[in-house]
């Protein structure tokens, strides 16, 4: 076999860091190693590798990825939890909560993304409703999958019902690794994704906050509904009881400075969804003809892509208020094309590696005077327009 057919010969734009190659290697020759931004890439032990090419063949980060779903057209809905308290705690419309609770009530297992004690972002397993809160909420950082795929495979082999939630590249590559397990008990949710943020920049940001406020962090919320669903902000609570409100990390994220290289070349940003169910925010709902859900409390966008997804949706629907929709109403950029890197991203990364987080947050983010001047001008213009 040509030794070019190895995943370590892929460029950084061609590797999403999903760990499927680690799982697929029959010789245990691959491990994931973080780069300067904390993004993990495969490293192959040449003493163990036989150049069989299986890792390369199994990689589904490609425009020719396999679609496992079987509905000709997805069923599309706007949805939100009926339970007002749970809705207020969710960061969108709470559809994930309804689906996950349904799986757990049937004795199943749910895999999602949680914070560790020091707020690193990891995939983990939840087996009861009491632990479900740990995997709710948006986390704009690439999760550490570690041995999660192997754990999912083992649970499926034990005939367990499994729900896996992740970004599309994770979902698609997990499905490839489990396609030979014919129990029909794997259900997947792919999240409409704006790209995964750099773990090292997230870690540096938290250290910056703890140093600035002279206290370890106690609680993190990347999308607090304090100002409503559309006005999602970051809130941080420290051990000294201090609470701050900011947008510093999300400013860099949504300015497209800190995503993984492959996110700017993502093959999954289209309507050819990879999960049994796809979930996201139903942005621009106010532009539709519907009068319901206009209270800024949050709306989930749901794509039901398979018969398995449809069955689960029907079972969970008693917890949800649901309005049928269509592609015209729900279209957003993440369903059209990959995000584009910020034109200053190369300079940003160079400055970050040389000078650290605080420097780039002031120069490119919302901590610097240039940003504050822009906000000041914007507020003044808004006031003037209101008076006209």
JOFEN-V63312 format. One record per backbone hydrogen bond with DSSP energy under -0.5 kcal/mol. CO is the residue of the C=O (numbers start at 0). NH is the residue of the N-H. If there is no record, write none. Layout:
co->{CO,CO}
nh->{NH,NH}
This chain:
co->{1,3,4,5,6,10,11,18,19,20,24,28,30,32,34,36,36,38,40,42,43,44,44,52,53,54,59,61,65,73,74,75,76,77,78,79,81,82,83,84,85,92,93,94,95,96,97,98,99,100,101,102,102,103,108,109,110,111,113,115,119,119,120,121,123,125,127,128,130,131,132,134,138,142,143,144,146,147,148,149,150,151,152,153,154,155,160,161,161,162,163,165,166,166,167,168,169,170,171,172,173,174,175,177,179,180,184,184,186,187,187,188,189,190,195,196,197,198,199,200,201,202,203,204,205,206,207,208,209,210,215,218,220,220,223,224,228,232,233,234,235,236,236,237,241,243,245,246,247,248,249,250,251,251,252,255,257,259,259,260,261,262,262,265,267,270,275,275,276,277,278,279,280,281,283,284,290,295,298,299,299,300,301,301,302,302,303,304,305,306,307,308,309,310,311,312,315,316,318,319,320,322,325,326,331,332,332,341,343,344,345,346,347,348,349,350,351,355,356,357,358,359,359,360,360,367,368,369,370,371,372,373,374,375,376,377,378,379,380,381,382,383}
nh->{4,5,55,8,9,13,14,22,23,24,27,44,42,40,37,199,200,34,32,30,45,47,48,56,57,58,61,64,67,75,303,324,301,322,299,320,83,86,87,88,89,80,97,98,99,100,101,102,103,104,105,105,107,106,162,125,164,123,121,118,115,121,143,113,111,109,130,131,133,134,135,112,140,144,122,147,150,151,152,153,154,155,156,157,159,158,108,163,186,110,188,190,169,170,171,172,173,174,175,176,177,178,178,180,181,183,161,186,163,275,276,165,278,167,259,141,201,202,203,204,205,206,207,208,209,210,211,212,214,213,238,236,223,234,232,227,231,223,245,220,243,217,218,240,237,235,233,250,251,252,253,254,256,257,255,341,197,262,263,263,264,265,338,268,269,272,304,305,189,302,191,300,282,284,286,287,293,228,281,78,301,279,76,303,277,304,74,70,309,310,311,312,313,314,315,316,318,319,81,321,79,77,329,330,334,335,336,344,347,348,349,350,351,352,353,354,355,359,360,361,362,363,364,366,367,371,372,373,374,375,376,377,378,379,380,381,382,383,384,385,386,387}
